[in-house]
Amino acid sequence: MARVTFNEVWKRYGSEAAVKDLTLETHDGEFVVLVGPSGSGKSTAMRMVAGLEEISDGYIAIGDRVVNDLSPKDRDIAMVFQSYALYPHMSVYDNLAYGLKLRHFSKSDIEERVSRAAQILDIEPLLQRKPKALSGGQRQRVALGRAIVREPQAFLMDEPLSNLDAKLRVQTRAELIKLHRRLQTTTIYVTHDQVEAMTMGDRIAVLNFGELQQFDTPANLYDKPRNVFVAGFIGSPSMNFFNMDVIVDDGALNLKNEHLTIPITGRNAEALRKANVSNVTVGIRPEHILDSRSNGHSPGGIPLPATVDVVETLGNEFFVYLNIGADQPIVARLPADLDLEIGQEIEIIMSPNVLHFFDPESGETISGGL
């Protein structure tokens, strides 16, 4: 096991940079997720760790070794790809053993490692089958087993669950979490799915257009996003945003736009005064928008009329798309026992205590959150 370090790493293709000045360090035995939309540079960053892409500037270290000039086979890592990449003519046992045979391990060592990996992944009954006789989840476990038998310093996983159906993806996600807890091997995991990232990662690196936006725990990414991009990307449904003017009248600070007036006090007011901005981007999570019928008028809550536009039923809750006026859509996460119809007028409540505030020009956070 070893930490993996990115130090001012760049990857350029001609004049275009896919990864820009990436600096972060995993802890020994940590499960780190690289997450971001398509084109954010997450897979490129992983491929540089694996040695499949050359580094344009900076360095990457695995443990205490800088690996910029090492070939992939000398980096002591194991990679699991989106495609299972199993040899179709080989049995599961031979797929697991093949890499060890190439490295001239003894027959007894190979048998011991394959047996241990098969036991960990619960694929012992499958060892004599060919890949075509396996389900998608079983093939993915074989691909994981092929990495495990290597006993590397780090696992690199590039969207390994994306070929699985939704139910199997959730099951395999839980298996991966338990597997990491058991092996305690440093793992870098790439995904575009922020739910996957939040449920699996000890820490998460959020990238966009090749730049690191925030590297933090799941809780901090959700409750204390560093900028508008992180706030909008992490969380499903996404955070709601409003553009509002900052109005100071007789010492009182209020945020106003065409639809809303929000009095701001305490640390949030202090932060807005210190930022000295005339307008601000305000964010609120869907679960912090309440329906007055089930929550009443909570102290300090701001009542607001809204029109129901779309209702998504998830069984235990609704995702409700609302309109405030003609040009301000918002999304609320509401209890499933509410009676809601398209076009219905309801009253929602927002608490100033759970709002997030961002600089409208830089997108950086000013204050707010829990």
N, C-alpha and C positions, 0 to 999 in steps of 0.2 A: 504494500500500500504506500501511497505517496501523495503529496499535494501536487496540484498542477497550477503553474503560474503563467499568466499572460502579462508581459511587460511592454507597454507602448507598442502593441502589435498592429501592423498595417498589412492589408492585402490589396494590391492594386492590379487591375487589368487595364493596361495602357494608362489613360488619364482618369479612369474611373476607379474609385476605392470601394471595395465590397466590405472591408472591415477597417475602421478608423480609430487608431490610437486606443486599442482595447487593453485595459489594465485591470486585472482581477486575479485573485488567488483563492483556490479551493483549500479547505482544510483536509488533513489526512483522514480518509474514510468518509468524507462528506458526499452527499447526493446533491449535485448542483444541476439545475435545469437552465438551459439557454432557450428563451422563448421570444417570439416576435412574429410579425406577419411575414408573408413571402417577400424575399429580397432584403431581409433585415441583417443578413450576414451570419446567422447562427450556425448553419451547416458548414459554411466556409471556415468559421472559427474552429469547429470540431475537426474538420478535415486537415487543418494546419497542425492540430495536436497529433493527429494520426500520421502525419507525414505525406498525406495525399495531395496537399497543396503547399507550394513554397511560400515562405514568409517574406514579404517585401521589406519590412522594417520591424525593429524590436526583436524580442526573443520569447520563446516558450520553454519552460523548464518542467520536467517531470521529476519530482523529488529534488535532488540537488544537481541534476544534469540538464544543461541546456541542450535541447534536442533539434535545434534548427537544421543542423547538417547531418543528423542521423537518418538512416533509411527507416522506413516503417517497421521492418522486422527487428530492428535493434532498439525500439523504443519501449518495449515491455508493456504494451497496451493490447487490449482486445476490443474489437469493434463489432457491434450488432447493427445491421443495416435495416432500412425499411423493407426491402425484399429479403426473404429468408436466405437466399443464395445457398441452398443445400445442393449437394451433388445427387442428381436423381437416380443414378445407377448404383449408389452406395446405400447400405443399410444405415439406420440411425447410429448404430455402434461405430461403423466406419466413418461416418460424417464427424462424429465426436472425436475419433482417434486420429483422423488424417493429419491435422496440423501438428500433433505430437510426433507422429511418425516422421514427418518432414524434418523435425528438429532432433531426430535420432534419440528419442526417449526409449528406454528399455521396455520390453513387452510388459513386465510386471508393473512399472510405473504407469504405463498407458492404461492397463486394466484397472488399476487402483483409482486413477483420476476419473476415468469414464464412469466407473461404478459409483463414485462419490457424487459426481455431477448428476447422474441419472436418478440417484436417490433423492438429492436435494430438489430436483425438478419433477419428481414423481413420473418419470418416463421409463422406468425399468422394464415394464411389460412391452415397450415399443422398440427395444433395441435391435430387433431383427427385422423390423419393417422397413420398407422403402418409403421415401417422402410422399409418393403419390397415395399411399395408404393412410396418411395422417390428415387430421383436420387442420385448419389454419392455426388454432391455438396450440396444437401439438407441434406443428412445424416451428412456431415461434419459440417454444420451449427448447426445441432441439438447437435452434440458432443461438439461444442464450447458453445452452449447455456447451456448445462449441467454444464460446468465450470463457466460460467458467473453468474448463479443464486447463486452460492456459495458466491460471492463477497469476494474472498480470498485476502490475502496480495500479492500473486504472482501467475501468470499463468506459467505452465510448458508445453511446446508443443514439442512433440517428432515426428518430420517429419510428421506433420498432413496432408500435401498436396500430399504425395508421391503416394497415391492410385488414384489420380485424373488424367484425361487426360490433355494434354499440355495446351489447351485453357482454361479449367476450372481451372487449377492450377494458371494461370496468373490472372484470374478474382478473385479467392478466395484470392490470395496473396494481391490484392488491397483492398479487403474487410477487411482482417486482419489488414492492415495498418490503414485504416479508423477506425476500431473498437478500436485499441489501442489508437489512437489519441482521441477518444471519452471517453474511460474508464480511460486512464492514469494509468493502473495497471502495476506494474513491471512484465515483461515477459522475460522468458528464452526460447529460441526457438532453437531446434536442427535440423540441416539439413546437408546433404553431398553436396548440390547443392550451389555452390558459387555464382551463379546469384541470387538465392533466398536470400542468406545472404546479398549480397551487396545492394539489393533493399529494404530490410526490416529492417535491423538492425540500431539502433542508434550507437551502437558499436558492433564489431565482435571479438570474441575470436577464433583464428585459432589454432587448436590442431593437433599434429601428434605424433603417438606412445605414447600417454598419456601425452605429454609435451605441455605446452602453448608456441606457437611460437611468437604470437603477439596479443595484445588486444588493438584495436584502432578503429578509425572511418573508414568507407568505403573508404573515400578519401585518408587517410593516408596509409591504407593497399595497395591501388593501386599505389599511387605515391611515397610512401616512405616505401617499404617493408623492414623488418628487416633482412631477410635472403633469400637465394635462394629458400627455400621451399615455403615461403609466396609469393614471386615474381612469382613462377611458378604455384602455386595453384590458386591464385586470378587473374582473368582475363580469358576471352575466346575469341579467342584462347589464349593459354598460351604464356607467354613471351618467346622469343628466347634467347638462351644462346650460347656464344662462349668462348672457352679457348684461351687466348692470352698472349704473352710475353710482359713484360714491358721493353722498350728500352729507355735509356737516352743517347742522343748524342748531344754534344755541348750545354748542358743545355735544349735542347728540349726533351719533353717526347712523345713517340709514343707507341702505342700498335700494335703488329704485330702477324700474324699467316700466314699460307700458302696462304690464300685467301685475307686477309685484312691488310691495314695499316691505323691506325686511329690516327691523331695528337690530343693530349689532352692538353688543356690549362685551365687557371682559377682555380676555386675551386676544380674541379675534379683532375687536375694535382697536386695541393697542397695536396689533400687527399691521392692520390696514393703515393706521395713521403713520406708522413708521415707514411703510412702503411708499407713502405719499403718492398714491395713484388716484386718478380721477374716475377711472372705471375699472371693473374687475370681472373676471370670469368666475362664476359661482358654480360649484358642483354639489350634487346630492345623489346618494345611492338610492336605487329603486325601493329597497326595503325600509328606507327612512321616510318615505311618503306614505302617510296613513289615511285611512278612510274614517271620516268623523262618525259614521254610524257604528263602527265597532270600537273606536278609540275615544270618542267624545272630544271635547276641546281641552287638550292637555295644556298645562300651564306653559306659557311662552310659545305655544304652537301658533302658526300662522294659517288661518283658514283660507281656502282658495277654491272658487268654483272651477270645475273642469268637466269636459265632455268625453264620454267613453267612445273611443274610435275602434280599437281592436282588443279582443280578449283572447289570450292564449291559456288554455286550461291544462294544468300539469297534474291534476288529481288533488294534491294537497294544497295547491296555491294557484293563483292567477298571475300571469304577467299581463298587466293592463296598460295599453297605449292610450294616452289621454291627450287632449288638446286644451291648452289654456289660451283663450282667444283664438285668433285665426292663424297665428304663425309661430306658436310655441308648443311643439310636441314634447311630452315627457312620458317616461315609463315608470310604473309603480309595481311593486310585488305585494299583492294583497291576499288575504285569506280566501280560501275556496268556498267558504260558507256565505259569502256576500252574494246578493242578488244583483247581477250586472247585465245590462243589455246595451247593444250598440246604439249610440245616440243619446244615451241616458246622461242627465246632468247629475253630478255628485259633488260633494264637498270634500276636498282633501286637506290634510294638515301637514305642514312642514315645520320642523324644529330648527331654529338658528344654531342650536348647539352641535348639530351634526353636519353642518355645511363645510365645504372645502373652498378655499379661495386661491385663485391663480392670477399671476400677472398676464394680462391679455396680449402683451407683445412677446415676452420671452416664453410664456407657457409655464414658467417655474412656479412652484407653490409659494404662497404668502403665509397662509395659516389655515387652520381648520382641521377637521377630522376628529376622531375619537382620542 
